[in-house]
Amino acid sequence: MSDDPASNRSQAEGVYIDPADTLTAARAVLATPGVSAGERADALLAVGRSAYYANQMTEAVGLLREGADLADDPDTLIEILLTLAPALSKQGAPDEALGLLDPAARRIGPHHGGQLHNQRGIILAELGRLPESKAEMLQALALLREAGDGNRETRTMVNLGATTSLMGQLDEAEEWYTQALERSHADGQKVVAAGIAGNLGDLASRRGNFGEALRWYDDARASFDGLGDVELLVSVLELDHARTLLDVGLVVDAVDAAERAARSAELGNNQMLETQANTVLGEALLRLGERANADAALAHGRALAERLGQEPWALRAEFLASGAGSRLDGDVEGTRNGIQRFLAVGWVREAYEFALNQAAALWVDEPERARDALGEIESLTSDLHVDGVDRARASLLAAAIDADLDAGMAAFDDALVALDDQRDLLGSVELRTVLSHRAEPIIDAAMALALGAPDPGVLALDVIERVRAVRATSALARQRHGSSERLAQLRTSRVLLDEAKLDGRNVDEAAADVARLEREILRRRRSDVAGPGRIPMAQAANDVELPDDTTYITHAVHRGRVLGLVRKADAAEIVELGPLDGVIPVVRAQRQALRRLADERVVDTDRYRAALHQTSAALSQMLIEALPVAMSDRVVITPATRMRDVAWGALPALRDRPVTLAHGLAGWDADRAPLEARRVGLLQGPGLARSGDELDAVAQLWREPDALVRNCSCAQAVEMLATADLVHIAAHGAFRSDNPFFSSVRFADGLLSILEMSELPRLPTVVVLASCDAAAAASIGGDAGVVVGTASELRSLGTRIVVAPSVPVNDDAVADLSIRLHQGLVAGRSFDHAVLDARNALAASDNPRRIAAAAAMQVFGGRATRERIVGPLTD
């Protein structure tokens, strides 16, 4: 058998360098009558390998089996086996595949022996037999070096990187990938280089560097676009991408990516990829609460994994189906066995997650078992890479088990530092936001410790506020992602979609164009780097000196129970207010009543006025009146995520007090600078009944505003937002619950989204949004995530005060409220009292639309809301 590495180089290497040209030449050979058996075998190898990379395993196996029967050259036969074996393995026959690659069954030299050992290592890694896989690949590397086959040596380095990454040996994996990438570029191995980019994305994701991961995925995807039909590599990239998206909490996007990988695998009969894609899809669906669909995907993935011998994926599906770690079914008798099963197949992160979940579930009733779980995972992973947040959470749980308050708070500090450090690795502002779900188990353990402390209110407030500081998106981190051109294209596409709907035409193409642009904008945004955005954590909430006339209230949800925390002067008290399940339906009912009252088509307004009265009274009693201290003249509230939709001003206990919504107590206190409105801009969008009257009245109050723009365009709005100090916008709003970053305000030529506002160099000090749903928000990253909406994002981007309604409002009613608000500001009233005066005037009306507008209006700001605006009319 020939052992010359260059003997079949043109055919064997072509797919790694110029796959499209190689495939064209091979198909021409197959179409030529009378070619020799050897020539046909060579062509079948090229076409079969192309089918393999196109993720068409049935076609690949058929072509390659025919080629193996015809091959009269040992080099061609080995090359055929190197693709036939993995195709068979992916199709469901890993044992046959390993048998075909057994070097002992063939008389071969180091060149071919190295290739067979390398391919055996790949299949063993897919089966979860990682130590065997690494041993095969190291043997392959030695043989290929002996043979002087640099190209295949490069590919073996890639595979060693993948295996060591799975084993948690991330530094070693990075070394292999780096060497391989340099060599693949030097040798022109385009497919290999593109694949390494995807692998480096997976490696960055395992390190928690998700922004870098997404950039690598983008690089890989761009490279694949120029390589012809490499569907297999693209599908694997989609799968890795889906896992990264899950890790950062972008669950809907993860579902889309996993579904694409699963469809590709099923169409191509790639059962190994189908196993993995269905397992990841099941996990994503579980996160969305779609239990039935998740169970179906997990059952399908587990059945395939067990039949194929893919132990890692069978275990992962079992783990997820059982409740993500409370216990495993089958022959697992205890926590130790569960941890060791995960580690045996290279699932280091999953092993750690399993142990943490076990400890969290057991530490109250079975503390010894919980302690054993933590000790076991620490001892078995001491020399492996484990995420710093998870390590800190383990220390925090250990302290909670031992009721060691000092150790627990030290571990809590470490966890916050790890979260903050990781946030700076993430790149985009959006990823910094969505990753906030990782804080939830940390705050759970820390709150449990705080509630058992001698002064629980003080410590609980510190825990809640410090986690909020880490979750927050700093105005300093405003992203320069350069999407303005694409956002303008998106606006045009949305206009075309609206026109198609109005004309009764088919909207599928226009809707697909909008969806494509949104995905592209978000993908690019997530992989771009934002500037440093670390928020100082030095000032504890308990160090804030509250004015005597101010009460601070916040709520938290701990293990299904609502906790109310109130701070007044130097005292902090915490009290349990009842089950969350009893509060959420009332919040929804209040919101529904407000929406119906604002709708002019609703005739039976008495019914909804009664509903608003009843729900507001109930929420007042549950969330405010049950608190252990009397309310002061002014109230500052930081709502819990699940209570973001409460219309606080409608609650009887708060109705006659200025209420300011804040991101947190320390942030509220830090905003003390005078409110200046030297430049005033008034903007009108299309389709409002009284917007002209409203702006005329407000303009007269400010005498000579710097701009009054009727039928304002998006460009005019952008200019005013970037230059004015106070901007009043009378326009329709659009809230996107599926992705709040696309929430927007409608102007004459389309929708101006939050994403476009985020690219402005500055934003006004004050924005009044007389716009439906402008204060509405949704949680990014699930119930444990960060609340995002137009008003909240303007605050995060630097606007100090935002006034906006939380539901759709009646045009006439909100116009009246706006005029009264500006009357108070021009008259020198403090900002919070000017809003209160306007709201009370409308609430005293017998008009249900005005009552609804008054209740819906929210004020977001800091300590400066207590002050009057300084401007040309108020100096």
N, C-alpha and C positions, 0 to 999 in steps of 0.2 A: 504494500500500500504506500502510495506516495505521501511523503510528510513535508513537502515543500509548501510553506504558508502562502506563497504567491501563485501557486499552480492554478488555483481557481478564483483568483482575486477579483477579476472583472465581474463574474457572475455573483459571487458570494458577497462582495462588498458594495455592489451597485445600489442595493436597496438602502444602504446606510448613507450614501452620498447623493445619488441622483435617482430616487425611486421612480419618478415618472418616466424618465428616459429609459431606464432599465426595463420597466414593464412594457413600454411601447415596442422595444426591440424583441422581447420575449414573445409577445403576442404575434408579431410578424413571423417569427420562426414557426409557431404552432399553426399558423395559417398557410404555411408553405408545404406543399406535398413533397414526399420523398426525402425528408430530412432523416438523418440517422437517429438511432435510438438514443445515443449520447446527447445529440443536440436537442432532441425533444425533452430528455430528462432535465437538461439545463434550463430549458424554457419553462417546463412545469415547475421547477424549483422557484424561478422568479415570479411566475404568476401565482403559485401557491403561497409564497411568502407575502406577496401583495395582498392576497385574500386574507391571510392571517392578520396583517396590520390593518386591513379594512374591517376587522372583527367579524369575519365570516368564517367561523370555524368548520362548519360542515363542508363548505366548498374547499377550504384549505386542506382538510384531511383527505378528501377525494383526490385532489390534484397531486398532493405529495405522495400518497400511496402509489398512484400510477407512476410518478417519477421514480420512486424507490425501486419499483419492479423493472424499470427500463435502464436505470443507471448502470453504466459499464465502467465508470470511473470512481474509485474509492473516495476521492475528494468530494465529488458531487453527492455521493450517497451520504456521507457524513453531514454535508450541508443540509440535505433533505431531512435527515433525522433530527437535526438541531431545531427545525421548525415543526416537523410533524409531531415530535414528542410534546412540546408545550401545547400545541393545538389539541392533541388527544387529551392532555391533562385538563385543559380548560373545558373540553367537551364532556368530561366526566370519567376519564379513564387514566387516572394518575399512575396506577400500578403498571399498566402497560407502557406508559410513557417512560417511567424510570427504568423498566426492563430494556427498552430500546436504547437507552443511553448508558448502559452498563459497560464501562471500559474493559472490564475483565472478560467480557464475552467477545471482544474483538482484538485482533492483532494490530495495534496502532502505536504510533510514536507519540512524543510529547505534544506536538502541535494538535493533533486530533484528540488526544487524551485530555488536554486542557479544555478544549471546547465541550467535550461530553461532561466533564466534571462541573464546568460552569453551568451548563443547562440543567444538570441534576440539582445543583444548588438552588437554582431559581424555583424549580418545582417543589423542592423540600421546604423552601421558605413559604410558598403559598399554602403548604399543608401545615405550617406552624412548627415544623421540626427545625428550629433555628440553629441550634448548635451543630447539627449534621450539615445544614445548609452552609454555614460559615466554613466548616472544615472542608467541604467539597470545593468551595470557591477559592480558599487559600491554596489548596492543592492545584486547582486549575491555574491560578496565577503563577505559581512556581513553574509549571510545565510550559505555559505560554511564554514566559520569560526565557526559559531554556531554548524554546523553539524560535525565539526572536519575532514573535507575532504581536507587534505593538498594537494593532487595531483591536484584536480580540482581547488583549490584555486590558485595554481601556474599558471595554464593555464589562469585563469581569470586575474591574474596580467599581463601576457603577452598581453592579449587583451586590458587591460587598458593602457598599454604602447603604443600600436599601436594607440589607439584613441586619447590619449593626445598628441602624436607626431603629428598627423594630425591637432590637434587644435593649434599647435604652442607652446604647453607647454612642451618644450623639457627637461627641468630639471626634471620635474615630470615623464615624460616618461622614462628617464634614471633610475630613482629610481625604478620604477616598473620592468623594464627589468633586472636590476642588482639583485634584490631580487629573481626574477623568475629564473634567470640563476643559481644562487647558489643552489636553492631548486631543480631544475630539475636535476642537476648533482648529488646531494645528494640522490635523489629518483630514479635515474636510468631512468628518462624519456628522452630517447635518441632523439625521434622525436621532443619533445618540446624544448630540448636544441639546436638542430640544427636549428629549426625555429627561436629561439631567436637570434642566431648568425646572421641570415639574417636580422632580425628586427634591430639589433644594427648597421648593415651596413647602413640601410636606415636612422637611426637616425644620424649616423656620417655624412652621405651625407647631411642631412638637416642642419647640423652645418657648412658645408663647409669643413669638414675634410675628403677629398676624399680618401687619402691614407689609412686611418683607415677603411673607408667604404669598400674598395676593399679587405682589409685583412679579414674583417668579412665575406664578401661574399665567399672568398676562404675557410674559416673555415667551413661555412655552406655547401658549395658544397662538401667538403671532407667528412663531416658527413653524408650527404644524400647518398653519394656513398656506404656507408655501411649499409644502412637501407632498402634495397629492393626497391620496386616500390613505390616511393613517388613523382610521376611526378607533382602533384599539387603543392607541396612545391617547387620543383625545378623550375617550371614555374613562380611561384610568385617571386622567387629569381631572375630569368632571367629578369622579368619586373622591379624589383627594380634596378637591375644592369643596365638595359638599361637607366633608368632615371638618374642614377649617371653618366653614360658615356656621356649622353647628356649634363649634367651640366658642365662637364669638357671639352666638345668640341670634344670628340671622336665619331663623328657622325656615321661613317661607322660601327664601332663596335656596337653602339647603335641600328642601323637598324638590324644587325644580331641577337642581343639578343631579340629585340622586335618581330622579325619575328618568332623566335623559340617559344616564349611565345604564340603568336597568333596561330601558327599551332597546338600547344598542346591544346589550348583552343577550337579551332574549332573541332578537332578530338574527344575531350571528351565532346562536347556540354556544355562547361562551358562558358555561355554567358556573365557572369559578367567579367571573366578574358579576354574574347575575346574583350569586350568593351574597357577595359583599355589598352590591348596590341595594339589594332588598333589605339587608340588615341596617345599613345607614338610613335608608328611607323609612324603615320602621321606627328607628330612634327619632327621626325628625317628626314623624307623624305623632308619636307619643308626646313630644314637646308641644305640639299644636292641640293636644287633647282629642285627637281622632283615634280613639282606642281600637275600634273595630278594624279600621284600615291598617293601623299599626300592627295589630296582632296577625292579620293576614300576611303582611309583608314579612314579619319576623318568622312566622311559621314556615313560609316558603323558603326564606333564606336559611333557616335552621335545617330543614329537610334536605336541601341541596348540600349544605355543608357537611352534614353527617354522612350522606351518601358518597361524597367526594373525599372524605377524610380531612376536611378543612377544620381542624380542631379549634383554631382561634375564632373563626367566625361562628361555629356552632356554639361555642361558649359565650360569645358576645350576644348572640340572639337569645340564648337561654337567660343570660344575665338581665337583658332588657325586658324580656317577657315576664320575668319574675318580680319586677318592680324595681329594677336598677339597683340591686345590691342588698336588699333587706335579707334575702337568702336565695340560694340556688337550689333548683330541683335536682333530681337524679341521685347520684352517689356521693354528693358532697355532704359531709357530716358536720363540718364546722367551718369557722372562719379561716383557720389556717389552711385547710385544704383548698378553699375557694381562692385565697391569695396565691397559693402555689400553682394552682391550675392556670391562672392568668399569666403568671411569670414564666411558666414552662413554655408557653407559646409566644412569649415576647410582648405581651400586652402590659407594659409597665404602667402606663398612665391608667389603664383600666383596673389593674390590680390595686393601685393606690386609691382610685375612686371607690372600688368595692370595699376596701378596708375602712375608708372614711364613712361611707354610708352605713356600714355595719355598726361602727362605733357610735354614730349619731343615733341610730335606731335603738341601740342597746343600753346606752350609758345611764339612763334613768333606772331601768328595771334590772339590768344585768351588768353592772359596772365592771366586774372582773372580766367578762367576755369582751366588753368594749376596750378595756385596757390591753387585753391580749392582742386584739386586732391591730391596735396602733403600734404596739411593740413589735409584732411580727412584721408588719410592712416596713417599719423603719430599719429593722435588722436586715431584711432581704433586699432592700433597695439602697443601702448606704453608699454603694459605689456606682449607682446608676443615676441618670438625669431624672429628676423629679421637679416639677414646677414649684417655684418658691411659694406661690400662694397656697398650694396644697400642703406643703411642708408646714407652713405657719398655721394652717387650719388644723393640722394634726396636733400641733403643740397646744393650740387653744382648746381642742376637745379633751386632750389629756388633762389640762388644768381644770376644765369643767367637771370632769369625772372625779377629780380629787378635791373639788370645791376650793381650789387654791386661787384666791382672787388676785394676788399679786402676780403670780406666774401667768394667769389668764390674761390680765391686762397687758403684760409684757408681750405675750404671744399675739394679742390683738394689735398692738403697735407694729409688730413684725409683719402681720398680715396686711395692714394698711400700707406699709412701706412697699411690700411686694406688689400689691395692687397698683400703687402709684408708679412704681418702676415699670411694671408691665404696660400700664397705660401709655407711657412715653415711647414704648416700642411699637405701638399699634399703627402709627402713621396718621390715619384720617380721624377727623373729629367724630365722624359717625361711629367708627369702630371703638373709639374711646367711650362713646355713649352705650353702645350695645353690650360691651363687655361687663357692664355694671351688674349683670345677673350673677357674676361670680362672687359678689359681695354678700349675697343672701345667706348662704350657710355660715359665713363668718359672723354676720350680725346676729344670726339665730343663737349661736353658741355664746357670743359675748353678752347678748341680752339675758340669756339664762343665768349667767354669772352675775350680771348687774342686778337682776331682780332678787337675788339672794344676798345682796350686799347690805350693810347697815343703813346706808342712805341711798335706796334704790333710785329715787328720782334723779338725783345729781348724776349718778353713774350712767343711768339709762340715757339721759339727755346727751351726755358726752359720747356714748357709743353711737347713737342715732346720727348726731350732727357730724361726727368725724367721718362716718361712712359716706354721708351725703357729700362731704367735701371731696372725697376721692372719686365719687361717681360723677361729679359735676364736670361740665365742659367749660373750660375757661375762655373768656373773651380773647385772651392772649393767644389761644390756639386756633383762631379763625383761619380757615384753610384757604390757600391760594391754589385751587385745583384747576383753574383755567378752563372751566366748562361753559363759559358764556356763549360761545358759538353754538354748542350743542343744545344748550338750554333755549336759545332763540329758535333753533330748528324744532325743538320739542313744542314750543309755543305755536309755531306754524302748523305743526302736525295736529295739535289739539284743535286748532281752529278748523282745519279740514275735517276732522272727525265730527265736530259739532255741526258743521254744514251738512255733512252726509246724513246725520241723524235728522236734522230739520227737513231735509229734502226727501226723507224716506228711502234713501239709497242703502245699498249693502255697506256696512261699516267695517267688515272684517279686515280689509286691507289697511284702512286708516287706523283702526285699533291696534293692529299688529305693528304698524310703524311707530305709534306712540309707545307701545310696550317695549319695542326694540331700543328706542332712544333712551327710555328710562333705565333699562338694564345697563346700557353702555355708560350712561352718565354715572350711575351708582357704582359700577365696577371700577371705572377710572377714579372716581372720588375715593373709594375705599383703599385703593392702592397708592394714592398720593400721600405725601408726608406733610403733616401740619407742623407748624412751629412748636417749640417747647411750650407746654401749657400747664406746668405744675402749679397747683393751687396751694398756697401756704397752709399748713395744718397747725401752726404754732398756737393760734388763739383758740382755746377751748370755749365751747358755748357757755359754760358755766362762769367764764370770766367776763362775759358781756354784762355791762351795767345797763339794765333796762330803766327807762324813765318811769317815774312813779305812776304815770297815767297809762302805762302800756302793759298788756298781758300777752305772753307768747304761748301759743298752743301748737302742739304737733301730735300726730297720731302714728302709731306703728302697728303692724300686724305680726303677732308672734304666736306661731303654732295654731293658727286659725282663730285667735282671739284678738280683738281690737284693744289696744292700750292707748289711753289718753295721757299725755304728758303736758303739764302746764308749768310755766315759769313766770313768776311775778316777783319783782325786786330781786332779792338774793335767794329765794326759796324755789325749789323744784319738786313737784309732786307727780307721782305716777299712779294710775288706777286702771284696773281692768274694766272695760266698758261692755263686754259681751262678745258673742260670736260674730265673726265677719259675715257669715251667711245671713245674719239678721239685719245687717246694715245695707248690703249691696242692693237688694231688691227695692229698698226705700229710696236709695240714691237714683236708681233707674226710673222709678215712678215719678220722682220730683222732676227729673229731666224731661220725661215724657209730657208731664203737665205743662211745663214751660214751652215746649215745642208746639203743643196744641193751642195754647193760649195765643201764641204769636201768629198762628196761621189764620188769615182772614177768612178762609173757607169754612172754618169751624164755627158752627152756630151755637152749639150747646156749651157756651163758655162757663156757665155757672158750675157745671160738673167739674171742669178742669181748675177753676178757681178754688173749689173745695178740695180737690186733690192736691193742689199746690199748698194750700193752708195745712192740710193734714200731714203731708210728707215733710214739710219744713218744720212743723211742730215736733214731729217724731224724731227727725234728725237733730234738732236743737236739744231735745231731751237726751238722746243717746250719746251725742258727741260733745256737747258743750255744758249743758246743765248738770250732768253727772260728774263733772270735774270738781275736785275738792276745794277750789278757791273761787271767790267771786270775781267777775269780769271787771277789768278797768275800763276807762273811757275809750281807749284805743286797743285794738286787737291785731296781732300779727299771727298768721297761720302758715305753717308749712304742711300741706296735706300729704297723707300717705298716698302711695301710687294708686291704690284701689279706690281712693276717695277724691280723685282729681275732678270728678264731675259735679261735686256738691255746689249748689248755688248758696254760698255762705251768707250773703247779704240778706237772703230771704228768711233765715232762721230767726225766730223771735228773740232769742238771747243776744243776737248780734245786730238786729235790725236798726237800732239807733246808735250804733258805734261805727266809726271808720274801721274797715277791715282791709288789711293789706296782705296779699299772698306773696310769700318769699321763698327762695330756694333753701334757705336755712338761716338760723339765728345769727351766726357770725357774719355771713354775707350781708344780711339786712343791716346789721350794726355798722359794717364798714362803709356803707354808702351814705356819707355825711356831707359831701360837698354841696354848695348852693346849687339850686336848680335855675339854670339860666336859659332864657328863651329869647335871644336877640334876633333870631331869624325864624320866621313862622311860615309854614307852607300848608296850603289847603288843597286837597286833591279830590277830584270827583270821578268815579267810575260810571259805566253805563247802566241804564235800566233801573235807576232808583226813582221812586215817585217824587220825593221832596228834596233831592240832593242839592238842587240849585238854590232853593230857599234856605236850606240849612247852611250852605257855604256862604251865601250872602250875609246871613245873620251873624255867623261867626266872624266873617271878614270885617263887618262893621264894628264888632266888639274889639278886635285887634287894630282897628282903624286902617292901617296900611300894612297888611301882611306882605311878605316878600314875594309870595306867589299864590295865585288862586287859579288853578288849572282845571277847567271843565273838560269833560270827555278825555281825561288824561291818558296818555299812552304809557306803556311800560318804561320806555326810555326816559320820559319826563318824570315818572315816579322815581326811577333810579337816581336821576340827577338831584331831585329834591331830598330824597332820603340820605344822600351822601353829603348834603351841604347844610340842611336846616337843623335847627335845635328842637323845634316842636313841629310835628307833622300830624295833621288831622286828615284821615282818609275816610271818605264816604264812598263805599263800594261794596259790591257783593264779595263774599268770601267762599272759598272751597276748602273743606277739611278732608284730608286723605287719611282715613284710619288705617289703610293697608300700608302706607308709608308716609308718615307725617312730614317728612322732609320735602315732599311735593305739595304740601298744603300751600295755598296761594290766595292772592287777592286779584279780582278780575278788573282789568283796565280795558281801554277801548280796543286794543289790538291783541288781547289775550290775557293769560294768567301770569302774574309775577310770583314766583315761588320763593320759599324760604332759601332754597339753594342759591338763587341769584342774589338775594339780600346778603347771604353769607360772604359773597365775593366783594362787597363794597368796602372801601378803605375805612369808612366810619358809618355810624348810624345815628339818628337823632337822639337827643337826651330823653325826649318824651314822644311817644307815638300813641295817638288816640285812633283806635280801629273801630269805626262805626260800621262793622262788617260782620255778617253772620258767621258764627262758629269760630271767630278769630281766637277765642280763648279755649276752644276745644283742644283736647290733646289725647294722645294714645301712648301706651307704654312700648318702648323699643326694648326688646330683650325679655318680654313676658312680664308677669306680675312683679318680678324682682328687678325689672329694668328701670329705665329713666323715662319720665314723662316728656313727650315732645309734641309741640304744637306751634302755631304761628307766634302767639304771645310769649310762650316760654322760650322759644328760640331767639326771638328778638332780645329778650333779657340776657340770654347767654352770650349773645353777640355784642353786647355793650349798651343797648338801650336801657336807661335807668328806670323808667316808668312806662308801663303799657296799660292802657285801659281798653278792655275788649269784652264782648259778650261770649258766654260759653255755649250758647245754642243759637239757632236762627232767630232773628228778631224782626219785628215789623219796622218798615222803613220810616213811617211817620213817627212812631214812638221813639226810635233811637235818634231821630233828628231832634226831637224835643229834648231828649236827655243830653245830647251833645251841646246844644245851645246853652242849656242851663249850666252845664259843666264849665264852659268857657266864660260864662258870666261870673261864676265864682272865682275862676282863676284871675280874670282881669280885675276883679274887685279886691284881690289880695288875700283871698281865703287860702289856707293851707291846702295842698293838693288833695289829701285824703278827705278833708271836710268839704271841699268843693264837689267831689264825687258823691259824698254822702248826701249833701243838700240836693243834688240833682236826682239822685235815686229816690229820696224820700218824697220829693215833689211829684214824681211819676207814680210812686207806690200809693200816694194818697188819692190818686184819681180813681174814678169808677170804671175807667177804660181798661179792659183786660189786656189789650196789647201793650199799654204803658206799664201796667203792673208786671207783665212778663219781662219787658225790657229792663225795668228797674231791678228785678230779681236776678236777671242773667248777667248784668254788668259786673265785671271783676277788675280789681286793681292789683297789678303786679309791680313790686318795687322794693325799695329799701327804706332806711331811716329818713331819707330825704322827702318821702311822701308827707312827712309831718310839717314840711316847710312850704312857704309860698313861692311861686315862681318869680324870679327876678328877670325883668325885661324892660323894654322901652316904656311900657305903660305902668309898670309897677315899681320902678326904682324909687 
